[in-house]
């Protein structure tokens, strides 16, 4: 997992294929309407907004074909994280949607506006949660093939 200000994310472009294209697309956006922005090679950006949920209401998720770069544009969220190997798969992994849901203990970190985090296939993550009270957020989730 990588956590950094969005302004510093570009330094990882040499090791994250598709990151440069995704960042250029985000930087060129004039409106951030919820939806999907397609990129080359099956990559995409999901523009999302909402309100965080209590940690107890969610499971972790992990992906096999894509990594996530989650950039908080407005508001804040807390993200839970754990090494995938320490958690238990709940149900079956959905290969079509490239997502599995996992249960187990996580470490939590607040991510504020202007910051982003990168989670790789070995990183189980629980995005969009809160530990105390709900928070509104708007974010860009870059789904990039690994």
N, C-alpha and C positions, 0 to 999 in steps of 0.2 A: 504494500500500500504506500502511496505517495500522497502527501498533503502539502499544498503550497498555495501562495497567492496566484490567481489566474495570470497576472502579468509575468510571472516567472515560469509558467507551464511550458513555454516554447523551448526551454533548454532540454526537454525530454524528447523533442521531435526526432532526434537521431535514433532513438531506441524504441519509439512507439510509432509503428507504421500507420499512416493516415491522420496522425495528430495535426500536422501542419495544415492539411486541407480543411479539417474540421474547425480549427481555430480561425482560419481565413474566412470560412463561411459565417461563423459566429460574429467575428469582428465586422463583417459587411452587413449584418442584419440591422434593419432600421425599426422593425417591429418584432416583438417576441410573443407571437400568438401561439398558444398551445397547439401542438401538432408534431409532425415528423418532417424533417428536412433530409432528403436522400443525398448521399454522397457517393463517390465512386467505390467500386469493389464490394458493394453490399453494406458499406458503412452507413451510418445515419446519425442524426442529432434528434433527440426527443426534447421538445420544448415543453416543460411541465410547470404547473403552478398548483398550489394546494395548501393544505394545513397539515402539520405534522400529527402523527398518531402516537399514542402512548406505547412505550417499548413493549409492554406486556401484550399488546394486540398484534404484534408482528413476529414473523420468523425471519431468519437470515435468508439471503438468496446468493446464488453463485452461478456463474456462466462458464461454459467450456470453450465456445468458439469466439467469444467477444470479451474484451475488457471494457470497463466503464470508466469514463472520465466524467465526474459529476461536478458541475460548476454552479455555485450558488450565486445567482445574479441579484436577487433581492431577498431580504428576510434572513432566516437561518433555519438550520435543522441540526439534529444530532445524528451521528451515524454510529452504528454498532459495527464492530469488526472482530473476527476471529480467524485463525488459520482453518481452512476448510477441513483438514484432516482431524480436527478436534471436535467436530460437530457430527450430528446424526441426520441423514437424509430422511425427510418426512414425505412419504409417498414415493412417487417415481420421478426421475428427472425428465422434464419435458424437452425432448430433443428438437422438436419443431420450433418451440419458442426459446430454446437455449436457456432454460432456467430450472434450477432445482431449489427447493425450500428446505432449510436446515434448522435444527433446534440445538440449543446448547448455550453455554455462557459466552458473553461478548464483552469487549472493552468498548467504552463509548467516548466520543469526542464531539464537541460542538464545532460546527462549521458555519461561519458567518458569511455575509455578502462579500464578494470579491475573492473568495477562496474556492479551491477545488480539491478533489481527491481522486486518485486513480486506483482502481481495484482490479487485480488480475485474476485469472481463473482460480488460483489458489487462495484468494481472499474471499471468505464469506463476508457479506456485508448486509447491514440492516439500515437502509437509507430512510430518510423522512420520518424520524421519530423525535420524541421529546421525553425528557425525564421529569419535568416539573409541570409546565403548562404548554398548551399548543402554540405554535408559531406559524405564521404565514410564510410561504417561500415561493420563489420563482427560480427555476434552474434549467440548465442545459445539460442533458445527459448524452455524451458522445459514446456511441456504440462502435467500437473499432475492432476489426478482426485481428486475432492473434495467430 
